[in-house]
Amino acid sequence: MNEKKSIYAWAIYDWANSAYATTVMAGFFPLFFKSYFSAEADVTMSTAQLGFANALSSLVIVLIAPLLGAIADVGSVKKRFLFLFAYLGILMSASLAFVSKGEWEMAIFVYVLGNIGFMGSNTFYDALLPSIAKKKQFDRVSVLGFALGYLGGGILFALNVAMVQFPSFFSLSGETEAVKVAFITVALWWALFSLPLMLFVKEHKNPEKKGSIQTVLLGYNRLIGTLKKIRSMKGLMLFLAAYWLYIDGVDTIIRMAVDYGMAIGFDPKSLIVALLIVQFVGFPATLFFAYLAQQWDTKKAIYLAIGIYLFITLWATTMDQVYEFYLLALLIALVQGGIQALSRSYYAKMIPEEYSAEFFGFYNFLGKFAAILGPALVGIVAVTTESSRAGIASVAIFFILGLLLLMKVDEKKAAEEIRSALP
């Protein structure tokens, strides 16, 4: 019973923080940034500003995640670091409600800090997976988290959309106030549904008690030692390179889809409907990927998701009807949660539990470094070619290269290489 309680408490955190991913990152911030925070700016320039903001927040995580992961392993403080970043994200989400029209610089500043909080907390959330589940359960538990994330994020997002569409029903003065209140509801939702993880997930503790300075120094030395040995972990490096590439495309589409839809002339309300499709179709579709992983294997299910994403990217460059955007949203919903959840569990099977935060630091290091390249590339290509379609087309290269590298990975051999290299 305690094991089940820990698993569900862990998975519900995805329900909690996915509200930020849906309402803020994918939904209202890109829309509000163009129409309110960056009012009167050229649409192509605002696309570039948003792309660079996403890239900057990812860069910060890239620089700090591996070291903080090593410190968290040595000091058994994964939960503490998780909530430190979560509180930053919660505070920044609420703070967006107080940024005024035309203050795009302040909006970007607050958004970047909120993204750092969101992504930083996820590093330590991922690292807790080996603490609450057995290796044979990783696929199922990881998928459960992402599925609940779609459902929870979708429920709040649907409420937020209703607030924006019918502000008077909620005693709000108009769409602007509704969006600002939506940012506050995200903060409250995230804070409330984080409580089960705080209360019921037990982190495996290092029996040796250490002071703060000693923990930091030991974490630093451990990270340096791992970096020196990581060249011998060829299977791990190959998977991380593949993941770095294909997850770049996934993250870029998540962050830039609404902005792209607006840039090619679609109505913002139509784009919101597409996001709702992703959330509610994503819940059962993500659970289905756990079934696929059991029937085939985890890697083959990831292959399928990458192939569908490549098709989505190429189709997006030619679409000009709203119904096509809806169909693309449906396709994204079928694979988005599956590719993320199974990549996490596939990686978790390779790494030792006592190094989980450090190695998930590398995982998020590369995942978020990819998120620097993708949005930045979209922004650069869009500005250079004066075409948002060309910008989104550039993402296809990451899916192609990622798939080719993933085909060369042997996870069992990779796990043996890691074990033999570490003390």
C-alpha positions in Angstrom: 0.0 0.0 0.0 2.8 2.4 0.8 4.5 1.7 -2.5 1.2 2.4 -4.4 0.7 5.6 -2.3 4.2 6.8 -3.2 3.7 6.0 -6.9 0.4 7.9 -7.1 1.8 10.8 -5.0 4.8 11.1 -7.3 2.6 10.9 -10.5 0.2 13.6 -9.2 3.1 16.1 -9.3 2.8 15.9 -13.1 -0.9 16.7 -12.7 0.2 19.7 -10.6 3.0 21.3 -12.7 1.5 20.5 -16.1 -0.9 23.4 -15.5 2.1 25.7 -16.1 3.1 23.8 -19.3 -0.4 24.1 -20.7 -1.8 27.4 -19.6 1.4 29.4 -19.5 4.0 27.9 -21.8 1.9 26.4 -24.6 -1.3 28.5 -24.2 -1.8 32.0 -22.9 1.7 33.3 -22.6 2.5 33.1 -26.4 -0.9 34.5 -27.2 -0.8 37.2 -24.6 2.8 38.0 -25.4 1.9 38.9 -29.0 -1.3 40.8 -28.2 -0.5 42.4 -24.9 3.1 42.2 -23.5 4.6 42.8 -27.0 1.7 44.8 -28.5 2.3 46.6 -31.8 5.5 44.6 -32.5 6.0 42.8 -35.8 4.8 39.2 -35.6 8.0 37.7 -36.9 10.0 39.8 -34.4 7.8 38.6 -31.5 8.3 35.0 -32.7 12.1 35.6 -32.4 11.7 37.2 -28.9 9.7 34.2 -27.6 12.1 31.7 -29.2 15.1 33.4 -27.5 13.3 33.6 -24.2 12.7 29.9 -24.2 16.3 29.3 -25.2 17.6 31.5 -22.4 15.6 29.6 -19.7 16.8 26.3 -21.1 20.5 27.5 -21.1 20.3 28.2 -17.3 19.1 24.7 -16.6 21.8 23.3 -18.9 24.5 25.1 -16.8 23.3 24.1 -13.3 21.4 20.7 -13.6 24.3 18.3 -13.6 26.1 19.9 -10.6 22.9 20.2 -8.6 22.0 16.6 -9.4 25.3 15.4 -8.0 24.9 17.5 -4.9 21.3 16.1 -4.5 22.5 12.5 -4.7 25.3 13.0 -2.2 23.1 15.0 0.2 19.8 13.1 -0.4 18.1 16.4 -1.1 16.3 15.7 -4.4 12.9 16.6 -2.8 14.3 19.8 -1.3 15.7 20.9 -4.7 12.5 19.9 -6.4 10.4 22.2 -4.2 13.0 25.0 -4.3 12.5 25.2 -8.1 8.8 24.5 -7.9 8.2 27.5 -5.6 10.2 29.7 -8.0 7.9 28.6 -10.9 4.8 29.1 -8.7 5.8 32.6 -7.7 6.7 33.6 -11.3 3.4 32.2 -12.7 1.4 34.4 -10.3 3.8 37.4 -11.0 2.8 37.4 -14.7 -0.6 38.7 -13.7 1.1 41.9 -12.6 3.0 42.7 -15.7 1.5 45.7 -17.7 0.7 46.1 -21.3 3.8 46.7 -23.6 6.3 45.7 -20.9 7.7 42.8 -23.0 11.1 42.9 -21.3 9.6 42.4 -17.8 7.3 39.7 -19.2 10.2 37.9 -20.7 12.2 38.2 -17.4 9.4 36.7 -15.4 8.6 34.0 -18.0 12.3 32.9 -18.1 12.4 32.6 -14.3 9.1 30.6 -14.3 10.5 28.3 -17.0 13.6 27.8 -14.9 11.5 26.8 -11.9 9.4 24.4 -14.0 12.3 22.7 -15.7 14.5 22.6 -12.7 11.8 20.9 -10.5 11.3 18.3 -13.3 15.0 17.3 -13.1 14.6 16.2 -9.5 11.1 14.8 -10.1 12.5 12.5 -12.8 15.3 11.5 -10.5 12.9 10.3 -7.8 11.4 7.6 -10.2 14.0 4.9 -9.2 13.1 5.6 -5.5 9.4 4.9 -5.8 9.2 2.1 -8.4 11.0 -1.1 -9.4 12.8 -1.2 -12.7 10.1 -3.4 -14.3 7.5 -0.8 -13.4 9.4 2.2 -14.9 7.5 2.3 -18.2 4.1 2.0 -16.5 4.8 4.5 -13.7 6.5 7.1 -16.0 3.6 6.9 -18.4 1.1 7.3 -15.5 2.8 10.6 -14.6 2.6 12.0 -18.1 -1.0 10.8 -18.5 -2.1 12.5 -15.3 -0.2 15.6 -16.4 -2.3 15.7 -19.6 -5.5 15.3 -17.7 -4.7 17.7 -14.9 -3.2 20.3 -17.1 -6.2 19.9 -19.5 -8.8 20.3 -16.8 -7.4 23.6 -15.5 -6.7 24.8 -19.1 -10.3 24.1 -20.0 -11.4 26.2 -17.0 -9.0 29.0 -18.0 -10.3 28.9 -21.6 -13.9 29.2 -20.3 -12.8 32.2 -18.2 -11.3 33.9 -21.3 -14.3 33.1 -23.5 -17.0 34.0 -21.0 -15.3 36.5 -18.6 -18.6 38.0 -17.3 -19.8 34.6 -16.1 -16.7 34.6 -13.8 -17.3 38.2 -12.7 -14.2 39.3 -14.7 -14.0 42.6 -16.7 -12.8 41.0 -19.9 -10.3 38.8 -21.7 -7.2 40.6 -20.3 -8.3 40.2 -16.7 -9.3 36.6 -17.4 -5.8 35.7 -18.7 -4.2 37.4 -15.7 -6.4 35.4 -13.3 -5.5 32.3 -15.3 -1.9 32.8 -14.5 -2.8 33.0 -10.7 -4.9 29.8 -10.9 -1.9 28.0 -12.3 0.2 29.0 -9.3 -2.5 27.8 -6.9 -3.1 24.6 -8.7 0.7 23.8 -8.8 1.1 24.5 -5.1 -2.0 22.5 -4.0 -1.3 19.3 -6.0 2.4 19.3 -5.1 1.5 18.4 -1.5 1.0 14.6 -2.0 4.6 14.3 -3.3 5.9 16.4 -0.4 4.0 14.3 2.2 4.1 10.7 0.8 7.2 10.3 -1.4 10.2 9.1 0.7 13.6 9.8 -0.7 16.3 7.1 0.0 18.7 8.7 2.4 22.4 8.6 2.4 23.3 7.1 5.9 26.3 9.4 6.3 25.3 12.9 7.5 27.2 15.8 6.0 27.3 19.5 6.4 26.1 21.8 3.6 29.6 22.9 2.4 30.9 19.3 2.5 27.9 18.1 0.5 28.5 20.8 -2.2 32.2 19.9 -2.4 31.5 16.1 -2.5 28.9 16.7 -5.2 31.3 18.8 -7.2 34.1 16.1 -6.9 31.6 13.4 -7.8 30.5 15.2 -10.9 34.1 15.8 -12.0 34.8 12.1 -11.5 31.8 11.0 -13.5 32.7 13.4 -16.3 36.1 11.9 -16.5 34.6 8.4 -16.8 31.7 9.2 -19.0 33.7 8.7 -22.2 33.7 5.0 -21.4 29.9 4.9 -21.2 29.5 4.7 -25.0 25.9 3.4 -24.9 24.8 6.1 -22.5 26.4 8.8 -24.6 24.8 7.5 -27.8 21.4 7.5 -26.2 21.8 11.0 -24.8 22.9 12.3 -28.2 19.8 10.7 -29.8 17.6 12.1 -27.1 19.2 15.5 -27.4 18.2 15.6 -31.0 14.7 14.2 -31.2 13.5 15.8 -27.9 14.6 19.2 -29.4 11.9 18.8 -32.0 9.3 17.8 -29.4 10.1 20.7 -27.1 10.2 23.2 -29.9 6.8 22.2 -31.3 5.3 22.4 -27.7 6.7 25.9 -27.2 6.3 27.4 -30.6 3.1 25.8 -32.0 0.6 28.5 -30.9 3.0 31.3 -32.0 3.4 29.6 -35.4 -0.3 29.3 -35.8 -0.8 33.0 -35.1 2.1 33.9 -37.5 0.4 32.1 -40.4 -2.9 33.8 -39.7 -5.0 31.5 -37.6 -7.5 32.9 -35.1 -6.2 32.6 -31.5 -9.5 30.9 -30.4 -8.9 28.1 -32.9 -5.4 27.6 -31.5 -6.8 27.2 -28.0 -9.2 24.5 -29.2 -6.3 22.7 -30.7 -4.4 22.8 -27.4 -7.5 21.4 -25.6 -7.5 18.5 -28.1 -3.9 17.7 -27.3 -4.6 17.6 -23.5 -7.7 15.4 -23.5 -6.6 13.0 -26.3 -3.1 12.9 -24.8 -4.4 11.3 -21.6 -5.6 7.9 -23.1 -3.0 8.1 -25.9 -0.1 8.3 -23.3 -1.5 5.3 -21.4 -1.7 3.4 -24.7 2.1 3.9 -25.2 2.7 1.9 -22.0 0.8 -0.9 -23.6 2.9 -0.6 -26.8 6.1 -0.7 -24.8 5.0 -3.9 -23.1 3.8 -5.6 -26.4 6.8 -4.5 -28.5 9.6 -2.9 -26.5 10.2 0.6 -25.2 12.6 1.6 -28.0 10.3 0.5 -30.8 7.5 2.6 -29.3 9.8 5.6 -29.3 10.6 4.9 -33.0 6.9 5.1 -33.9 6.6 8.4 -32.0 9.6 10.0 -33.8 8.3 8.9 -37.2 4.9 10.6 -36.5 6.6 13.8 -35.3 8.6 14.0 -38.5 5.4 13.7 -40.5 3.8 16.4 -38.3 6.7 18.8 -38.9 6.7 18.4 -42.7 2.9 18.7 -42.9 2.9 21.9 -40.8 5.0 23.7 -43.4 2.2 23.3 -46.0 -1.0 23.8 -44.0 -3.3 26.8 -44.6 -6.6 25.6 -43.1 -7.7 25.6 -39.5 -9.0 22.0 -39.8 -5.4 20.9 -40.7 -4.1 22.5 -37.5 -6.8 20.5 -35.6 -5.6 17.3 -37.3 -2.0 18.1 -36.5 -3.0 18.7 -32.8 -4.7 15.3 -32.8 -1.5 13.6 -34.1 0.7 15.5 -31.6 -1.7 14.3 -28.8 -1.2 10.7 -29.9 2.6 10.8 -29.4 3.7 13.7 -27.2 3.2 12.1 -23.8 4.4 8.7 -25.0 7.7 9.8 -26.4 8.5 11.8 -23.2 7.4 9.2 -20.8 9.1 6.3 -22.5 12.3 8.2 -23.0 12.4 8.9 -19.3 11.8 5.3 -18.3 14.2 3.9 -21.0 16.9 6.1 -19.6 16.1 5.2 -15.9 16.6 1.6 -16.7 20.3 2.3 -17.7 21.4 4.3 -14.6 22.1 3.3 -11.0 19.6 4.6 -8.4 22.3 6.1 -6.2 23.4 8.3 -9.2 19.9 9.1 -10.4 19.8 12.9 -9.8 23.3 13.3 -11.3 22.4 11.3 -14.4 19.0 12.9 -14.8 21.0 16.1 -14.5 22.8 15.1 -17.7 19.5 13.9 -19.2 17.9 17.3 -18.6 21.2 19.0 -19.5 21.0 17.6 -23.0 17.2 17.8 -23.2 17.2 21.5 -22.3 20.3 22.3 -24.3 18.3 20.9 -27.3 15.5 23.3 -26.2 18.0 26.1 -26.7 18.8 25.1 -30.2 15.3 24.4 -31.4 13.4 27.6 -30.5 16.6 29.7 -31.4 16.8 28.0 -34.8 13.1 28.6 -35.5 13.6 32.3 -34.6 16.8 32.7 -36.6 15.4 31.0 -39.7 12.1 32.9 -39.4 13.9 36.2 -39.3 16.5 35.4 -42.0 14.0 34.0 -44.5 11.1 36.2 -43.3 9.0 33.0 -43.2 7.6 31.3 -40.1 7.0 28.2 -42.3 10.7 27.9 -43.1 11.4 28.3 -39.3 9.2 25.4 -38.4 10.6 23.3 -41.2 14.1 23.5 -39.7 12.9 21.3 -36.8 12.7 18.2 -39.0 16.5 17.7 -39.1 16.5 16.9 -35.3 14.0 14.1 -35.7 15.9 12.5 -38.5 19.3 12.6 -36.8 17.8 11.5 -33.4 16.1 8.4 -35.0 19.3 7.3 -36.7 21.4 7.5 -33.5 18.7 5.8 -31.3 18.8 2.8 -33.7 22.4 2.2 -32.6 21.6 2.1 -28.8 21.7 -1.2 -26.8 20.3 -0.3 -23.3 21.4 -3.5 -21.6 25.0 -3.1 -22.8 24.8 0.6 -21.8 23.7 -0.2 -18.2 26.7 -2.7 -17.9 29.1 -0.1 -19.1 27.9 2.5 -16.5 28.1 0.0 -13.7 31.6 -1.1 -14.6 32.8 2.5 -14.9 31.4 3.8 -11.5 32.8 3.0 -8.0 
